[in-house]
Amino acid sequence: MNFPEMDWGPLWLTMQLAGVTVLVLMIVGTPLAWWLAFTKSRFRTMVEAVVALPLVLPPTVLGFYLLIALGPLGPIGGLWMDLTGSPLSFTFTGLVIASSFYSLPFVVQPLHGAFEAVGKKPLEAAWALGASKLDAFFSVASPMAIRGYLSAIVLGFAHTLGEFGVVLMVGGNIPGVTKVLSIAIYDHVEVLEYSQAHFLSAFLLIFSFVILTVVYTINRRLPVHVA
């Protein structure tokens, strides 16, 4: 079987983007999900709605406003430009920021549900035994919420792999810088290179199916913790 000659740059760039995005989202999303799970703040509903916005907004709409925000005249892009002298739009860093916003609900919501399932009783028991809040979080809550962590990592990674509208709006189509796999597939289709488009699409389909199958299998074997 003859495989089409491929440029593997977009695939490697996509994997890098997905990996960095998931890392950023785990750092940002974990405390946010924890706060949503236990806060009694009247702003909770508003924050939950903001987190879920990427689920209902067209990617081009989200990408358009992110492009404005990250552009040289935008609030974030302008500040970055003043500090570094470099733009954020049409760069890999800009893609990471945009992807983090776009994939936020796919990380926060599984963690939110997992933390709610853990509840406060195990934490209160740990506090009563002298554990600090931070120690109780890492030694009690996090191990009990392992299914939520696993789902968040896999869903965040898989969702970032398939991004198109947001990354095209914010990053454009710069080979080696912002040309990710979904954009490469579109380019091949546009010039009628269907064999290359099929190869990349099939790879993405199979890869996504395999990692989702693995996470569902592991989740079934992990213990369920209910408060």
C-alpha positions as CSV (number, residue, x, y, z in Angstrom):
1,M,0.0,0.0,0.0
2,N,1.4,3.4,-1.0
3,F,0.9,6.2,1.4
4,P,0.8,9.8,0.1
5,E,3.8,11.9,0.8
6,M,3.0,14.0,3.8
7,D,4.3,17.1,5.6
8,W,4.3,16.0,9.3
9,G,4.8,19.5,10.6
10,P,1.1,20.3,11.2
11,L,0.7,17.0,13.1
12,W,3.7,17.7,15.4
13,L,2.5,21.3,15.9
14,T,-1.0,20.1,16.8
15,M,0.3,17.6,19.3
16,Q,2.4,20.4,20.9
17,L,-0.6,22.7,21.0
18,A,-2.8,20.1,22.6
19,G,-0.2,19.2,25.2
20,V,0.6,22.7,26.2
21,T,-3.1,23.7,26.2
22,V,-4.1,20.8,28.5
23,L,-1.2,21.7,30.9
24,V,-2.4,25.3,31.0
25,L,-6.0,24.2,31.5
26,M,-5.2,21.8,34.3
27,I,-3.3,24.6,36.2
28,V,-6.1,27.1,35.6
29,G,-9.1,24.8,35.5
30,T,-8.4,22.7,38.7
31,P,-8.8,25.6,41.2
32,L,-11.7,27.0,39.1
33,A,-13.5,23.7,39.2
34,W,-12.8,23.3,42.9
35,W,-14.3,26.8,43.6
36,L,-17.4,26.0,41.5
37,A,-17.9,22.7,43.3
38,F,-18.0,24.2,46.8
39,T,-18.6,28.0,46.6
40,K,-21.8,29.6,47.8
41,S,-21.1,32.8,45.9
42,R,-24.0,34.4,44.0
43,F,-21.6,34.7,41.0
44,R,-21.3,31.0,40.6
45,T,-24.1,30.7,38.0
46,M,-22.5,33.5,36.0
47,V,-19.1,31.9,36.1
48,E,-20.5,28.5,35.1
49,A,-22.2,30.2,32.1
50,V,-19.0,31.9,31.0
51,V,-17.1,28.6,31.3
52,A,-19.8,26.8,29.2
53,L,-19.9,29.5,26.5
54,P,-17.6,27.7,24.0
55,L,-20.0,24.8,24.0
56,V,-22.8,26.9,22.4
57,L,-20.9,29.7,20.6
58,P,-19.9,29.2,17.0
59,P,-16.0,28.9,16.9
60,T,-15.8,31.8,14.4
61,V,-17.6,34.1,16.9
62,L,-15.3,33.1,19.8
63,G,-12.3,33.3,17.5
64,F,-13.3,36.8,16.2
65,Y,-13.5,38.2,19.7
66,L,-10.3,36.5,20.8
67,L,-8.6,37.9,17.8
68,I,-9.6,41.4,18.8
69,A,-8.6,40.8,22.4
70,L,-5.2,39.3,21.4
71,G,-4.5,41.8,18.6
72,P,-1.9,44.6,19.0
73,L,-4.8,47.0,19.8
74,G,-6.6,44.7,22.1
75,P,-6.5,44.7,25.9
76,I,-4.4,41.5,26.2
77,G,-2.5,41.8,23.0
78,G,-1.7,45.4,23.6
79,L,-0.3,44.7,27.1
80,W,1.7,41.8,25.7
81,M,3.1,44.0,23.0
82,D,4.1,46.7,25.5
83,L,5.9,44.1,27.7
84,T,7.6,41.9,25.0
85,G,7.5,43.9,21.8
86,S,6.0,40.9,20.0
87,P,2.4,40.3,18.9
88,L,0.2,37.6,20.3
89,S,-2.1,37.1,17.3
90,F,-0.8,34.8,14.6
91,T,1.7,33.2,17.0
92,F,1.9,29.8,18.8
93,T,1.4,31.6,22.1
94,G,-1.7,33.2,20.8
95,L,-3.0,29.8,19.7
96,V,-2.4,28.4,23.2
97,I,-4.4,31.2,24.8
98,A,-7.2,30.8,22.3
99,S,-7.3,27.0,22.6
100,S,-7.4,27.3,26.4
101,F,-10.5,29.4,26.2
102,Y,-12.1,27.1,23.6
103,S,-11.4,23.9,25.5
104,L,-12.0,25.3,29.0
105,P,-15.4,23.5,29.6
106,F,-14.0,20.2,28.5
107,V,-11.6,20.3,31.4
108,V,-13.5,22.3,34.1
109,Q,-16.8,20.4,33.9
110,P,-15.4,16.9,34.4
111,L,-13.3,18.2,37.3
112,H,-16.3,20.1,38.7
113,G,-18.4,17.0,38.7
114,A,-15.6,14.9,40.3
115,F,-15.0,17.3,43.1
116,E,-18.8,17.5,43.8
117,A,-18.9,13.7,44.0
118,V,-16.0,13.7,46.5
119,G,-17.9,16.2,48.7
120,K,-16.6,17.8,51.9
121,K,-16.9,14.9,54.4
122,P,-13.5,13.3,53.4
123,L,-11.9,16.7,53.6
124,E,-13.4,17.5,57.0
125,A,-12.1,14.1,58.3
126,A,-8.6,15.0,57.0
127,W,-8.7,18.4,58.6
128,A,-9.8,16.9,61.9
129,L,-6.7,14.7,61.8
130,G,-4.5,17.8,61.4
131,A,-4.0,18.0,57.6
132,S,-3.8,21.4,56.1
133,K,-6.3,22.3,53.4
134,L,-3.7,22.1,50.7
135,D,-2.5,18.7,52.0
136,A,-6.1,17.4,52.2
137,F,-6.6,18.5,48.6
138,F,-3.6,16.6,47.2
139,S,-3.7,13.6,49.5
140,V,-7.5,13.0,49.8
141,A,-9.6,14.9,47.2
142,S,-7.3,14.5,44.2
143,P,-6.9,10.7,44.4
144,M,-10.6,10.4,44.9
145,A,-11.3,12.6,41.9
146,I,-8.9,10.7,39.6
147,R,-11.7,9.8,37.1
148,G,-12.4,13.5,36.7
149,Y,-8.8,14.3,36.1
150,L,-8.4,11.5,33.5
151,S,-11.6,12.6,31.7
152,A,-10.5,16.3,31.8
153,I,-7.0,15.6,30.4
154,V,-8.3,13.3,27.6
155,L,-11.3,15.5,26.6
156,G,-9.2,18.6,26.6
157,F,-6.5,17.1,24.5
158,A,-8.9,15.5,22.0
159,H,-10.9,18.6,21.7
160,T,-7.8,20.7,21.0
161,L,-6.7,18.3,18.3
162,G,-9.9,19.0,16.2
163,E,-10.0,22.8,16.5
164,F,-10.5,24.7,13.3
165,G,-12.5,27.9,13.4
166,V,-10.8,29.4,16.5
167,V,-7.2,28.5,15.5
168,L,-7.8,29.8,12.0
169,M,-9.1,33.1,13.2
170,V,-6.5,33.7,15.8
171,G,-3.5,32.0,14.3
172,G,-4.1,32.1,10.6
173,N,-2.3,29.5,8.4
174,I,1.4,30.0,8.8
175,P,3.4,26.8,8.1
176,G,5.6,25.8,11.1
177,V,4.0,28.4,13.3
178,T,0.2,28.1,13.4
179,K,-0.7,25.6,10.6
180,V,-2.3,22.8,12.7
181,L,-3.7,19.5,11.5
182,S,-7.3,20.7,10.9
183,I,-6.1,23.6,8.8
184,A,-3.8,21.3,6.8
185,I,-6.7,19.0,6.1
186,Y,-8.8,21.9,4.8
187,D,-5.9,23.1,2.6
188,H,-5.6,19.6,1.0
189,V,-9.3,19.5,0.3
190,E,-9.3,23.0,-1.1
191,V,-6.7,22.0,-3.8
192,L,-8.4,18.6,-4.4
193,E,-5.6,16.6,-2.7
194,Y,-8.1,14.1,-1.3
195,S,-5.6,11.3,-0.6
196,Q,-3.6,13.5,1.8
197,A,-6.8,14.9,3.4
198,H,-8.1,11.4,3.8
199,F,-4.9,10.1,5.4
200,L,-4.7,13.0,7.9
201,S,-8.5,12.8,8.7
202,A,-8.3,9.0,9.2
203,F,-5.4,9.4,11.5
204,L,-7.2,12.0,13.6
205,L,-10.4,9.9,13.6
206,I,-8.6,6.7,14.7
207,F,-6.4,8.5,17.3
208,S,-9.4,10.2,18.9
209,F,-11.4,7.0,18.9
210,V,-8.5,5.1,20.6
211,I,-7.9,7.6,23.3
212,L,-11.6,7.9,24.1
213,T,-12.0,4.1,24.3
214,V,-9.0,3.9,26.6
215,V,-10.3,6.5,29.0
216,Y,-13.8,5.0,29.1
217,T,-12.2,1.6,29.8
218,I,-10.0,2.9,32.6
219,N,-12.9,4.9,34.1
220,R,-15.0,1.7,34.4
221,R,-12.2,0.0,36.3
222,L,-11.5,2.9,38.7
223,P,-13.5,3.0,41.9
224,V,-16.3,5.5,42.2
225,H,-16.2,7.8,45.2
226,V,-19.5,9.3,46.3
227,A,-19.8,11.8,49.2
